[in-house]
Amino acid sequence: MLHRRHLIAGLAAAPVAARAQGWAPTRPIQCIIGFAPGGGADLIARAIIEAAQPLFPQPLVVVNKPGAGGTIAAQQVAGMPGDGHVLLMGGGSESTSIPAFRALPYDARNGFRAVIRLMRQQMFILARADGPYQTMPEAIAAARVRPQAVSHGSSGNGSIYHAAFVVLEKRAGVELLHVPFTGGAPGLQAVAAGQVDLMVASPEEFRGLTDAGLLRVLACCSAERAAGYPEVPTLRELGWDMALENMKGWVVPANTPDAAVTYLHDRFRAAMARPGWQAFVQRAGETDGYLDGPGFQAAMAAVLDAIGGAVKT
């Protein structure tokens, strides 16, 4: 007799199976993450993989390849065969900000094909809870008096977390000291230890540290206040005209065939309705960020254009 969980998994898979006839994975699928374990991209990838695994006949294998703001992993994936057996957690630094800062050994706009956007991430600026800066205006005032006296961490040179501070520096007319890390988690730990003054991060990365009283949320980088942090002002409210968000989803090499992209999209879309993923989104304080492949592709291009315009001014 079928167990109830097997029946539910079968029902969830049934609507997506019909659309992708003619292609199915024949070996494990590599799910490559360009950042360290414990950071935002890693947590999102692992949550959706856990939810999606029952819908796949082959294992979904997590591979962390941190470094250079995600571009090491992106370069590797861009050069791999587009046969549906490799995915990159994209939509962040490697796709939307680093290409605005420097030339890369892959084409950020055309080297990948978007499969699905999973989440749009509101970003926040944090400081040590008992540190010298209890508000964002205090930190900016200190940086205005002494250039580079205030430091900020990031998940790598040109990363979207770095880009947020670059845009803020231009809007506020200050100069901060940049300290790059290999991912969001190491940077947040450095802020909590008092080694760095500020850091941009998303809620799923910093919630444990704020709940423990180690970090303080100073500002929201989005255009509007976050529902989960209604007391935190936006940078725009504080007088600096900027708004920036991160996003995460799966992309594949550009030459991946339609049948494989459809197969992958449909199963991850079905996984987004499963309780495990829904619980993760709720814990993270994020909202459903679903976009199909073309929509995700356009959204990444729009963020790259926005950051590029700020960097060049």
Backbone bond lengths (Angstrom), bond angles and torsions (degrees), N, CA, C in turn:
res aa  C-N    CA-C-N  psi(-1)  N-CA   C-N-CA  omega(-1)  CA-C   N-CA-C  phi
1 M - - - 1.460 - - 1.521 109.83 -
2 L 1.315 117.32 139.33 1.447 120.80 -179.55 1.511 110.56 -70.50
3 H 1.321 116.34 135.07 1.456 119.84 170.93 1.521 109.29 -72.30
4 R 1.333 115.77 155.50 1.462 120.25 -177.07 1.519 111.96 -61.45
5 R 1.344 116.91 -38.89 1.467 119.22 -178.75 1.523 111.32 -65.66
6 H 1.349 117.26 -33.70 1.459 120.08 177.83 1.521 110.42 -69.23
7 L 1.349 115.92 -38.42 1.448 119.92 178.62 1.520 110.95 -64.20
8 I 1.340 116.63 -43.11 1.468 120.58 179.52 1.519 110.58 -63.08
9 A 1.344 116.70 -43.39 1.467 119.90 179.38 1.516 110.16 -61.93
10 G 1.346 116.52 -39.99 1.447 119.28 179.38 1.502 113.00 -66.21
11 L 1.329 116.57 -39.73 1.460 120.07 177.93 1.519 111.41 -65.67
12 A 1.354 116.76 -38.26 1.464 120.20 179.54 1.510 111.01 -66.39
13 A 1.332 116.55 -35.13 1.455 120.02 -177.34 1.521 112.51 -79.10
14 A 1.332 116.71 -25.85 1.462 119.93 -172.93 1.521 114.25 -57.37
15 P 1.361 120.48 -47.01 1.461 119.39 -177.85 1.515 114.09 -64.37
16 V 1.339 117.10 -26.64 1.460 118.96 -176.25 1.519 112.16 -90.75
17 A 1.317 117.52 -18.52 1.460 118.98 -175.18 1.520 112.09 -67.95
18 A 1.332 116.30 -36.19 1.464 119.55 -173.90 1.514 112.84 -66.65
19 R 1.318 117.73 -32.63 1.461 120.37 -173.42 1.519 113.07 -74.25
20 A 1.319 117.38 -25.03 1.469 119.81 -171.34 1.520 112.48 -110.08
21 Q 1.318 117.49 26.86 1.454 120.23 178.25 1.528 109.79 -59.73
22 G 1.315 115.58 139.73 1.450 120.04 179.93 1.508 113.56 103.98
23 W 1.323 117.64 -12.36 1.469 120.87 175.27 1.517 108.74 -145.35
24 A 1.310 115.18 139.18 1.462 122.21 172.80 1.522 107.01 -157.09
25 P 1.314 118.36 148.79 1.464 119.98 -179.84 1.516 111.52 -65.27
26 T 1.312 116.47 140.43 1.468 122.06 -179.14 1.526 112.39 -111.14
27 R 1.321 116.17 -1.05 1.464 121.29 177.24 1.529 107.59 -154.36
28 P 1.337 118.82 172.77 1.468 120.59 -179.52 1.527 111.88 -56.33
29 I 1.330 115.21 145.45 1.464 122.48 179.08 1.520 108.58 -98.86
30 Q 1.331 116.30 123.18 1.456 120.57 176.59 1.523 110.08 -79.24
31 C 1.324 116.19 126.87 1.462 122.67 177.42 1.521 106.61 -111.56
32 I 1.326 116.39 97.70 1.461 121.98 -169.81 1.523 110.15 -93.10
33 I 1.338 114.80 133.01 1.461 123.34 -178.60 1.519 107.23 -121.88
34 G 1.332 116.23 126.20 1.458 120.19 -174.49 1.511 115.38 -87.30
35 F 1.336 117.34 20.19 1.453 121.33 -178.28 1.526 110.20 -138.11
36 A 1.326 115.42 167.98 1.453 121.16 -174.83 1.530 111.93 -70.06
37 P 1.334 117.16 153.97 1.465 120.02 174.26 1.527 110.96 -57.09
38 G 1.330 115.59 141.27 1.464 120.96 178.21 1.503 114.45 96.35
39 G 1.346 117.77 -15.19 1.462 120.93 177.92 1.523 110.78 -81.16
40 G 1.339 116.19 176.76 1.448 120.88 -175.49 1.513 113.91 -59.61
41 A 1.337 117.01 -47.72 1.460 119.99 -179.02 1.522 111.06 -61.72
42 D 1.318 116.98 -40.22 1.456 121.65 -179.41 1.528 110.99 -65.64
43 L 1.323 117.37 -44.35 1.462 121.10 -178.63 1.530 111.00 -64.33
44 I 1.333 116.30 -42.52 1.466 120.33 179.17 1.525 110.00 -63.61
45 A 1.327 116.46 -47.26 1.460 120.14 -178.34 1.517 111.53 -59.67
46 R 1.314 117.17 -46.04 1.456 120.16 -177.68 1.527 111.85 -66.69
47 A 1.329 116.57 -35.54 1.468 119.37 179.60 1.524 111.33 -66.81
48 I 1.334 117.16 -45.38 1.468 118.53 -178.31 1.533 110.73 -73.02
49 I 1.324 118.20 -31.80 1.463 120.66 177.22 1.524 110.51 -65.53
50 E 1.315 117.01 -42.31 1.466 120.10 177.93 1.532 110.56 -61.38
51 A 1.338 116.40 -40.92 1.462 119.89 179.49 1.527 111.69 -70.14
52 A 1.326 117.25 -34.14 1.465 121.26 -173.82 1.517 114.21 -86.80
53 Q 1.325 117.64 -23.20 1.464 119.31 -172.17 1.538 114.15 -53.45
54 P 1.325 120.20 -39.72 1.478 118.63 179.02 1.527 113.72 -63.73
55 L 1.327 118.30 -15.75 1.458 121.68 -179.00 1.518 112.81 -92.16
56 F 1.332 117.37 -2.98 1.468 122.37 -178.08 1.521 110.36 -113.30
57 P 1.333 117.60 141.91 1.460 120.66 177.38 1.523 113.64 -82.69
58 Q 1.320 116.62 -8.87 1.463 122.12 179.65 1.535 109.23 -123.08
59 P 1.338 118.06 156.09 1.466 120.54 179.14 1.534 111.98 -65.31
60 L 1.323 115.31 143.31 1.457 122.68 169.67 1.520 106.67 -99.09
61 V 1.319 117.22 113.53 1.458 122.28 -169.53 1.527 110.03 -106.18
62 V 1.339 117.01 120.67 1.457 122.27 178.78 1.527 109.47 -77.20
63 V 1.341 116.09 129.89 1.464 122.13 176.65 1.516 107.92 -130.25
64 N 1.336 117.07 111.38 1.465 121.32 176.43 1.517 109.66 -88.94
65 K 1.343 116.09 125.01 1.462 121.68 175.64 1.521 108.14 -130.89
66 P 1.343 117.55 74.99 1.460 120.11 -175.44 1.520 112.62 -74.91
67 G 1.329 114.08 158.70 1.457 120.46 174.92 1.507 113.59 133.04
68 A 1.332 115.20 143.46 1.467 123.16 175.16 1.531 112.34 56.02
69 G 1.330 115.71 40.11 1.455 119.92 175.57 1.507 114.48 63.56
70 G 1.315 116.88 27.56 1.455 121.17 179.03 1.518 114.77 93.46
71 T 1.339 117.98 -5.69 1.464 119.56 -174.42 1.524 113.36 -76.74
72 I 1.340 117.86 -23.38 1.461 119.67 176.91 1.529 109.56 -64.36
73 A 1.319 115.76 -46.37 1.461 120.08 178.31 1.526 110.86 -66.29
74 A 1.335 116.58 -41.42 1.465 119.88 -178.82 1.522 111.35 -63.04
75 Q 1.317 117.23 -41.53 1.459 120.31 178.54 1.523 110.42 -62.29
76 Q 1.317 116.72 -41.58 1.457 119.92 179.86 1.529 110.62 -62.11
77 V 1.333 116.98 -48.40 1.458 120.95 -176.66 1.524 110.51 -66.14
78 A 1.330 117.49 -39.64 1.467 120.37 -179.83 1.523 111.41 -59.25
79 G 1.325 117.39 -29.02 1.456 120.72 -178.75 1.509 114.77 -94.47
80 M 1.311 117.75 2.63 1.463 120.75 -177.98 1.531 110.83 -90.49
81 P 1.318 117.62 158.98 1.470 119.70 178.35 1.521 111.57 -62.27
82 G 1.326 116.07 138.09 1.452 120.75 178.05 1.511 110.85 -86.31
83 D 1.334 116.16 71.26 1.462 120.09 -175.14 1.528 112.25 -113.53
84 G 1.346 116.49 10.71 1.450 120.22 177.77 1.509 115.23 85.46
85 H 1.326 118.32 0.23 1.456 121.34 -176.46 1.524 112.93 -104.47
86 V 1.325 117.06 13.73 1.459 121.01 174.86 1.516 109.14 -142.59
87 L 1.324 115.24 135.32 1.462 123.16 177.63 1.518 108.42 -127.56
88 L 1.328 116.27 149.52 1.453 122.40 173.67 1.520 108.58 -120.83
89 M 1.339 117.24 131.67 1.449 120.55 171.41 1.527 107.27 -73.77
90 G 1.331 115.60 102.14 1.463 121.19 -173.04 1.513 112.50 -117.80
91 G 1.326 114.18 -170.79 1.458 121.09 179.82 1.504 113.97 98.69
92 G 1.338 117.22 -8.31 1.456 120.95 -178.72 1.513 111.84 -104.78
93 S 1.314 114.95 -133.60 1.462 121.41 -171.15 1.518 113.62 -57.36
94 E 1.322 116.18 -43.47 1.467 120.35 -174.93 1.521 111.93 -66.50
95 S 1.338 117.38 -20.42 1.459 122.02 -176.38 1.522 113.76 -108.90
96 T 1.346 117.38 -27.19 1.466 119.40 -167.27 1.519 115.99 -123.09
97 S 1.330 118.20 -13.94 1.467 117.13 -177.54 1.522 113.20 -129.08
98 I 1.330 118.16 -49.28 1.463 119.48 -176.82 1.530 111.72 -57.53
99 P 1.344 119.88 -40.16 1.472 118.66 177.43 1.522 113.83 -60.77
100 A 1.338 117.63 -19.17 1.462 120.65 176.75 1.525 111.66 -78.18
101 F 1.338 116.79 -18.20 1.460 121.30 -176.70 1.521 112.77 -96.92
102 R 1.329 117.83 -34.43 1.461 118.89 -174.22 1.528 110.69 -158.67
103 A 1.320 115.20 163.77 1.462 120.60 176.08 1.521 109.52 -71.61
104 L 1.329 116.07 145.91 1.456 121.60 -177.32 1.531 110.01 -126.36
105 P 1.327 117.17 158.46 1.476 120.12 179.64 1.529 112.86 -81.10
106 Y 1.308 117.84 21.02 1.458 122.69 173.16 1.527 107.96 -148.62
107 D 1.301 116.33 161.22 1.463 122.57 -178.00 1.525 108.55 -94.12
108 A 1.339 116.53 105.64 1.461 120.33 -175.22 1.524 112.25 -64.23
109 R 1.325 117.52 -30.59 1.463 120.29 -177.94 1.525 112.88 -84.08
110 N 1.329 116.67 -36.26 1.468 119.86 -171.54 1.522 114.51 -121.02
111 G 1.332 117.50 -2.32 1.455 120.30 -176.78 1.519 114.50 -82.76
112 F 1.335 116.23 -9.27 1.453 120.71 -178.32 1.520 109.98 -132.85
113 R 1.309 114.47 159.52 1.461 121.46 174.39 1.526 107.60 -119.13
114 A 1.314 116.96 122.25 1.460 120.35 -178.54 1.521 110.11 -72.07
115 V 1.331 115.53 139.43 1.465 122.07 178.18 1.523 110.82 -103.37
116 I 1.337 116.69 -51.60 1.459 121.21 -176.00 1.522 109.85 -165.24
117 R 1.329 116.30 138.27 1.464 119.49 170.68 1.520 108.33 -94.35
118 L 1.322 115.29 131.31 1.452 121.90 -175.95 1.523 112.90 -97.84
119 M 1.328 116.58 -35.29 1.454 119.24 -170.57 1.514 110.98 -156.38
120 R 1.307 115.97 138.58 1.466 120.98 165.74 1.520 106.42 -103.18
121 Q 1.322 115.09 131.04 1.455 120.76 -171.33 1.518 111.22 -111.50
122 Q 1.304 116.33 119.83 1.458 119.24 170.26 1.519 108.45 -73.69
123 M 1.311 115.83 139.33 1.460 121.87 -177.59 1.526 109.69 -110.97
124 F 1.332 114.57 148.24 1.456 121.26 -176.82 1.529 109.46 -133.25
125 I 1.333 115.45 152.70 1.464 120.75 173.68 1.522 107.87 -98.94
126 L 1.336 115.11 131.49 1.459 121.11 -176.54 1.517 111.09 -124.21
127 A 1.324 115.05 157.02 1.455 122.79 175.22 1.520 108.49 -140.08
128 R 1.307 116.41 165.77 1.465 120.19 175.96 1.529 109.21 -62.73
129 A 1.327 115.64 135.69 1.462 120.33 -173.18 1.523 112.28 -58.93
130 D 1.313 118.13 -37.75 1.470 121.01 -179.49 1.530 111.62 -106.61
131 G 1.336 116.13 22.28 1.463 120.57 -178.95 1.523 112.82 -83.17
132 P 1.329 117.10 -175.26 1.466 120.98 -174.86 1.521 114.56 -74.25
133 Y 1.336 118.24 -15.78 1.465 120.13 -175.46 1.524 109.98 -115.05
134 Q 1.316 114.58 105.12 1.463 120.93 -179.24 1.519 112.14 -92.71
135 T 1.331 117.30 -14.22 1.461 121.95 176.53 1.522 108.88 -139.46
136 M 1.325 116.15 161.29 1.458 120.09 178.45 1.526 111.52 -67.02
137 P 1.325 119.89 -41.54 1.475 118.76 176.77 1.525 113.12 -58.59
138 E 1.343 117.99 -33.40 1.462 119.66 177.52 1.531 111.19 -64.12
139 A 1.326 116.77 -42.36 1.459 120.42 179.72 1.526 111.15 -65.35
140 I 1.331 116.91 -43.36 1.469 120.29 179.73 1.515 110.72 -66.57
141 A 1.325 117.90 -38.61 1.463 121.29 178.39 1.527 110.83 -61.95
142 A 1.331 116.94 -40.87 1.467 120.61 178.77 1.519 110.64 -66.22
143 A 1.334 117.63 -40.17 1.464 121.26 178.92 1.521 111.36 -67.91
144 R 1.317 117.18 -30.25 1.465 120.16 179.26 1.529 110.87 -70.50
145 V 1.319 117.09 -34.82 1.466 121.60 179.54 1.526 110.73 -74.44
146 R 1.333 116.25 -41.75 1.471 121.33 -177.00 1.516 109.75 -131.64
147 P 1.329 118.94 99.33 1.466 120.93 178.72 1.523 111.62 -55.68
148 Q 1.324 115.99 135.50 1.465 125.90 179.91 1.529 113.29 66.39
149 A 1.332 117.30 12.67 1.464 119.34 175.36 1.521 110.54 -76.14
150 V 1.324 116.65 -25.35 1.463 121.94 178.53 1.521 108.31 -103.01
151 S 1.323 116.80 127.27 1.466 121.25 -177.11 1.525 110.42 -104.58
152 H 1.332 115.31 154.79 1.453 120.31 173.99 1.516 109.77 -138.46
153 G 1.314 116.05 142.01 1.453 121.43 176.29 1.510 110.56 -91.09
154 S 1.317 115.80 168.30 1.467 121.55 174.82 1.514 108.05 -156.84
155 S 1.322 115.92 172.14 1.465 120.72 177.46 1.522 111.59 -90.28
156 G 1.340 117.28 20.40 1.458 121.88 175.62 1.516 112.35 136.66
157 N 1.329 117.18 156.62 1.454 122.20 178.85 1.523 110.75 -59.00
158 G 1.313 116.61 126.04 1.450 121.51 179.32 1.511 114.25 80.13
159 S 1.339 118.36 -0.06 1.457 121.18 177.88 1.522 109.94 -64.39
160 I 1.321 116.58 164.67 1.457 118.67 -178.79 1.524 111.06 -64.87
161 Y 1.339 117.66 -29.20 1.459 120.15 174.97 1.530 110.38 -68.33
162 H 1.316 116.85 -38.99 1.462 120.98 174.02 1.526 110.09 -65.28
163 A 1.340 116.99 -44.10 1.461 121.33 -178.47 1.517 111.78 -59.60
164 A 1.340 116.78 -36.89 1.464 119.63 179.00 1.523 110.87 -59.31
165 F 1.317 117.33 -41.23 1.463 120.14 179.29 1.532 111.68 -73.87
166 V 1.322 117.52 -34.54 1.462 120.12 176.83 1.523 110.07 -61.16
167 V 1.327 116.44 -45.18 1.471 120.25 178.30 1.519 109.83 -64.53
168 L 1.336 117.65 -42.71 1.467 120.82 178.98 1.524 111.29 -61.60
169 E 1.327 117.05 -42.74 1.465 120.05 178.39 1.525 110.72 -56.24
170 K 1.318 117.23 -43.87 1.461 120.91 -178.66 1.526 111.05 -67.93
171 R 1.331 116.53 -40.33 1.459 119.49 -179.29 1.518 111.93 -70.29
172 A 1.347 116.84 -35.34 1.465 120.78 -176.20 1.526 113.02 -93.59
173 G 1.331 117.77 -11.92 1.456 121.08 -179.85 1.514 113.28 69.72
174 V 1.354 117.11 39.60 1.461 120.80 179.76 1.523 109.21 -128.28
175 E 1.332 114.93 170.92 1.463 121.48 177.44 1.518 108.69 -127.78
176 L 1.338 116.40 117.88 1.457 122.57 179.66 1.530 110.05 -103.77
177 L 1.326 115.98 161.80 1.465 121.70 177.64 1.521 108.28 -95.40
178 H 1.331 116.50 120.51 1.457 121.60 -177.09 1.520 110.57 -91.62
179 V 1.341 115.71 130.10 1.471 122.40 176.58 1.527 108.09 -124.13
180 P 1.332 119.03 102.04 1.474 120.79 -177.22 1.519 112.35 -80.46
181 F 1.344 115.25 147.71 1.457 123.13 175.14 1.525 108.28 -126.43
182 T 1.333 116.92 178.25 1.464 120.73 -179.07 1.523 112.42 -87.65
183 G 1.315 117.92 -1.38 1.452 121.57 178.88 1.512 110.70 -179.69
184 G 1.341 115.66 174.17 1.452 119.94 -178.39 1.522 113.20 -66.18
185 A 1.338 117.58 -40.89 1.457 121.10 -176.43 1.534 112.73 -60.74
186 P 1.346 119.75 -47.96 1.470 118.52 177.80 1.526 112.95 -62.02
187 G 1.342 117.22 -36.23 1.454 119.88 178.48 1.516 112.51 -64.99
188 L 1.331 116.68 -42.49 1.460 120.27 178.73 1.521 111.31 -64.86
189 Q 1.317 117.06 -37.83 1.462 119.78 177.53 1.531 110.60 -63.69
190 A 1.334 116.11 -36.02 1.462 119.76 178.70 1.530 111.09 -67.35
191 V 1.330 117.11 -37.38 1.465 120.26 176.47 1.527 109.92 -65.69
192 A 1.325 117.08 -45.26 1.462 121.13 179.61 1.529 111.56 -61.05
193 A 1.344 116.45 -31.42 1.467 121.01 -179.93 1.520 112.65 -84.85
194 G 1.330 118.08 -3.69 1.456 120.92 -179.98 1.506 114.48 81.61
195 Q 1.339 117.59 13.49 1.459 120.83 -179.48 1.527 112.22 -85.36
196 V 1.327 116.95 -23.60 1.461 123.90 178.49 1.524 107.08 -135.34
197 D 1.344 116.85 146.80 1.467 119.57 -174.57 1.523 113.79 -81.04
198 L 1.339 117.65 -43.72 1.460 121.29 -171.35 1.521 110.53 -133.64
199 M 1.333 115.26 159.33 1.459 120.79 176.67 1.515 108.46 -157.33
200 V 1.321 116.77 140.79 1.462 121.71 170.38 1.525 107.61 -94.15
201 A 1.328 116.48 136.82 1.466 120.51 178.75 1.518 109.41 -158.08
202 S 1.324 115.80 168.91 1.455 123.16 177.02 1.521 109.60 -103.33
203 P 1.340 118.00 158.63 1.463 120.72 -172.01 1.518 115.22 -56.06
204 E 1.344 117.89 -39.10 1.458 117.92 -177.70 1.518 112.23 -64.74
205 E 1.332 117.06 -19.99 1.459 120.78 178.21 1.528 111.89 -84.82
206 F 1.334 117.26 -40.18 1.465 119.36 -170.00 1.523 114.50 -103.13
207 R 1.326 118.94 -8.21 1.461 119.64 -172.12 1.525 112.52 -56.49
208 G 1.324 117.45 -43.17 1.463 119.27 -179.78 1.519 112.39 -61.23
209 L 1.323 116.75 -37.49 1.470 120.90 -178.46 1.525 111.94 -75.30
210 T 1.331 117.40 -34.83 1.466 118.87 176.26 1.522 110.34 -73.35
211 D 1.333 117.28 -40.22 1.466 119.94 177.89 1.523 111.48 -61.55
212 A 1.344 116.50 -31.08 1.466 120.91 178.86 1.516 112.53 -82.32
213 G 1.329 117.62 -1.81 1.457 121.03 178.62 1.509 114.56 78.67
214 L 1.341 117.56 17.73 1.456 120.96 -178.43 1.523 112.93 -91.66
215 L 1.328 117.38 -29.29 1.460 121.65 -178.73 1.522 110.25 -124.39
216 R 1.337 114.98 153.00 1.459 123.02 177.28 1.522 108.87 -119.39
217 V 1.336 117.67 135.65 1.461 122.32 177.70 1.520 108.39 -87.15
218 L 1.345 116.69 121.02 1.464 121.42 -175.56 1.515 113.56 -97.82
219 A 1.329 117.78 -36.61 1.468 119.61 -174.11 1.509 110.30 -160.03
220 C 1.327 115.74 155.69 1.462 123.55 175.89 1.524 108.51 -105.78
221 C 1.325 116.83 135.63 1.461 121.45 -177.30 1.522 113.25 -86.97
222 S 1.328 118.80 -7.17 1.462 121.96 -178.88 1.529 111.15 -77.82
223 A 1.318 114.72 171.05 1.462 119.85 178.44 1.521 111.50 -70.69
224 E 1.352 116.73 -28.39 1.458 120.55 -179.40 1.521 109.89 -125.43
225 R 1.331 116.67 159.91 1.459 120.34 177.47 1.526 110.23 -63.57
226 A 1.318 115.39 151.65 1.456 120.61 -179.90 1.519 110.39 -83.74
227 A 1.339 115.82 138.72 1.464 120.03 179.76 1.525 111.22 -59.96
228 G 1.333 117.32 -34.91 1.451 120.31 -179.62 1.514 114.40 -77.77
229 Y 1.343 116.83 -14.84 1.470 121.69 -179.41 1.529 108.79 -136.52
230 P 1.331 116.92 63.12 1.464 120.05 -173.09 1.519 114.16 -65.67
231 E 1.327 117.01 -19.80 1.465 120.16 -179.25 1.528 112.64 -84.82
232 V 1.331 118.08 -8.76 1.470 121.77 -176.18 1.527 109.48 -90.06
233 P 1.340 118.17 121.86 1.472 119.92 -179.00 1.517 112.20 -73.78
234 T 1.314 116.69 155.01 1.459 121.12 173.61 1.521 109.15 -82.27
235 L 1.318 116.06 159.69 1.460 120.42 175.48 1.522 110.52 -61.97
236 R 1.324 116.14 -35.06 1.467 120.19 178.49 1.526 110.43 -63.76
237 E 1.318 117.20 -41.58 1.470 120.80 177.10 1.523 111.36 -62.32
238 L 1.312 116.15 -33.06 1.462 120.32 -178.21 1.521 113.06 -81.08
239 G 1.325 116.90 -1.95 1.459 120.07 173.46 1.509 116.25 110.32
240 W 1.349 117.84 3.93 1.461 120.80 -179.76 1.525 108.40 -114.27
241 D 1.306 116.92 112.45 1.463 122.30 -170.09 1.522 111.05 -77.43
242 M 1.329 115.70 88.08 1.454 121.14 177.89 1.518 109.43 -155.84
243 A 1.305 115.82 152.27 1.462 122.38 175.62 1.525 107.48 -151.80
244 L 1.316 116.13 128.78 1.462 120.75 -175.47 1.517 109.14 -149.13
245 E 1.327 116.63 137.59 1.459 122.42 175.80 1.525 109.71 -131.96
246 N 1.310 114.50 155.37 1.453 121.84 174.64 1.534 108.01 -97.86
247 M 1.303 117.96 166.02 1.460 121.03 174.04 1.518 108.24 -153.32
248 K 1.323 114.59 158.17 1.457 119.74 -177.08 1.522 110.18 -140.14
249 G 1.332 115.32 141.86 1.458 121.48 176.33 1.519 108.86 -171.56
250 W 1.315 115.24 -179.16 1.468 120.27 -179.38 1.523 111.41 -95.68
251 V 1.332 115.01 135.70 1.455 121.70 170.61 1.527 107.86 -127.15
252 V 1.325 116.26 161.47 1.462 122.45 -178.58 1.532 108.17 -134.21
253 P 1.338 118.59 166.74 1.467 119.89 174.59 1.527 111.01 -54.34
254 A 1.324 116.06 146.70 1.464 121.32 -171.19 1.521 113.80 -59.47
255 N 1.321 118.06 -27.91 1.468 120.03 -176.23 1.529 113.33 -91.88
256 T 1.315 117.60 15.83 1.461 120.94 176.44 1.527 109.60 -67.41
257 P 1.322 119.08 131.23 1.471 121.20 -174.86 1.529 113.04 -70.22
258 D 1.330 114.45 158.58 1.461 121.45 -178.00 1.525 112.31 -55.46
259 A 1.329 116.82 -43.08 1.465 119.79 -175.78 1.522 111.65 -61.66
260 A 1.339 117.00 -39.99 1.456 120.53 179.34 1.528 110.77 -68.93
261 V 1.332 116.92 -42.01 1.466 120.56 179.75 1.523 110.31 -62.60
262 T 1.332 116.67 -42.86 1.467 120.74 178.57 1.523 110.78 -62.43
263 Y 1.314 116.47 -44.55 1.470 121.54 179.60 1.531 109.75 -58.27
264 L 1.334 116.65 -49.40 1.460 120.93 -177.75 1.530 111.01 -65.88
265 H 1.333 116.48 -46.54 1.462 120.04 179.58 1.524 111.42 -55.88
266 D 1.310 116.26 -49.40 1.459 119.88 -172.15 1.525 112.06 -65.70
267 R 1.305 117.40 -37.48 1.458 119.05 -179.99 1.523 111.99 -73.80
268 F 1.313 117.84 -39.11 1.469 118.36 176.64 1.530 111.08 -70.65
269 R 1.332 116.95 -32.68 1.467 119.15 175.65 1.525 110.06 -64.21
270 A 1.330 117.46 -42.62 1.459 120.53 176.56 1.526 110.96 -63.51
271 A 1.333 117.33 -37.08 1.466 121.01 179.86 1.518 111.75 -64.55
272 M 1.341 117.12 -29.20 1.463 120.21 -179.76 1.527 112.25 -66.27
273 A 1.332 117.76 -17.50 1.465 121.34 177.45 1.525 111.84 -91.61
274 R 1.308 118.53 -5.53 1.463 121.06 -176.05 1.528 111.04 -79.42
275 P 1.332 117.54 150.99 1.475 120.80 -174.03 1.523 114.40 -57.49
276 G 1.337 117.58 -37.30 1.461 119.19 -177.82 1.513 112.81 -61.76
277 W 1.342 116.32 -44.52 1.461 119.65 178.76 1.523 110.82 -68.49
278 Q 1.327 117.24 -42.53 1.456 120.37 179.40 1.531 111.31 -60.27
279 A 1.319 116.97 -39.40 1.462 120.77 177.86 1.525 111.03 -65.79
280 F 1.342 116.18 -39.47 1.468 119.43 178.51 1.521 110.88 -62.76
281 V 1.327 116.90 -45.87 1.472 120.69 179.80 1.519 110.33 -59.70
282 Q 1.313 116.48 -41.86 1.464 119.85 -179.71 1.520 110.81 -65.48
283 R 1.337 117.44 -44.24 1.465 120.60 178.65 1.516 111.33 -61.88
284 A 1.329 116.36 -38.89 1.465 121.27 -176.90 1.517 112.25 -74.27
285 G 1.328 117.44 -14.81 1.455 120.36 -178.70 1.508 113.05 72.95
286 E 1.340 116.76 25.39 1.460 121.22 -179.02 1.530 110.36 -103.25
287 T 1.321 116.26 174.84 1.445 121.67 177.00 1.528 108.86 -115.51
288 D 1.340 115.31 159.88 1.463 120.52 178.25 1.523 108.91 -59.60
289 G 1.305 116.13 120.42 1.456 119.51 -177.52 1.510 113.50 -107.88
290 Y 1.331 118.14 23.85 1.458 120.33 -172.74 1.522 113.40 -58.85
291 L 1.325 114.08 131.08 1.464 123.44 164.04 1.520 106.98 -139.34
292 D 1.325 116.69 146.88 1.461 118.89 173.60 1.523 109.19 -73.88
293 G 1.333 116.76 179.90 1.458 120.02 -175.42 1.517 114.39 -56.23
294 P 1.337 119.26 -54.55 1.472 119.27 179.98 1.525 112.98 -60.91
295 G 1.330 117.80 -37.54 1.452 119.98 178.77 1.515 112.00 -65.88
296 F 1.328 116.52 -41.02 1.459 121.46 178.13 1.526 110.49 -65.34
297 Q 1.325 116.86 -41.25 1.462 121.07 178.51 1.533 110.65 -59.26
298 A 1.322 116.79 -44.52 1.465 121.19 -179.63 1.523 111.18 -67.10
299 A 1.328 117.20 -38.35 1.466 120.47 -179.62 1.521 111.22 -65.06
300 M 1.327 117.62 -41.03 1.463 120.42 177.60 1.524 111.11 -62.97
301 A 1.321 117.07 -42.23 1.463 120.50 179.26 1.521 111.18 -62.90
302 A 1.332 117.60 -37.60 1.461 121.07 -179.11 1.525 111.30 -66.53
303 V 1.335 117.84 -41.10 1.466 120.48 179.21 1.529 110.09 -67.97
304 L 1.323 116.92 -41.28 1.463 119.99 177.44 1.522 110.62 -59.24
305 D 1.315 117.37 -42.40 1.464 120.61 178.34 1.529 111.17 -62.87
306 A 1.335 116.63 -41.54 1.473 120.43 -177.98 1.520 111.44 -65.63
307 I 1.336 116.98 -45.04 1.463 120.16 -179.75 1.523 110.27 -68.83
308 G 1.322 116.08 -41.66 1.463 119.21 178.19 1.513 112.61 -58.37
309 G 1.329 116.70 -40.25 1.457 119.89 178.02 1.516 112.57 -63.47
310 A 1.349 116.75 -38.65 1.463 119.76 179.85 1.519 111.66 -71.61
311 V 1.331 116.81 -40.18 1.459 120.65 -178.31 1.524 111.57 -64.28
312 K 1.343 116.72 -34.71 1.470 120.72 -175.36 1.520 113.56 -83.59
313 T 1.345 117.51 -12.87 1.466 119.13 -178.83 1.509 111.98 -81.62
